[in-house]
Structures are given as C-alpha cells and as structure tokens.
Amino acid sequence: MSKPKKQVFSKIKAVKANARARVGTPPPERVLPDPKQKLAAKPKHKPTMADLIGNIGEEE
C-alpha cells in the first residue's frame, strides 16, 4: 500500500472554510431565463379593446 499524500496548507481554503462556518454556505446559483421564452410568455403590447372584443366573438 502507498502512503497517503501529505496535506498541504492552503490559505485560500482556510479562509473559505472559516467564512462558511460563520456565515453558511452560499445560495445555489440562479439560472437566468431565456429571453426568447420570456418574450413569448409576455407580449410586448397589451391587446387593444377592439382586439379583445373581436377575440370574444370568435371563441363562441
């Protein structure tokens, strides 16, 4: 069997571990929505009154 590798001290890892112990883990990253899907969900302009009246007549 081989010897286990000696742990090398890292200042950065020590500082991050200390911060996580005090504050907690950072929140998971948020996924930004796709701009094309966002535009499809929300039309740019509100429908006019004439459009709304015309749509009601067509549905029935």
Order of alpha helices (4+ residues) and beta strands (2+ residues): alpha-alpha-alpha
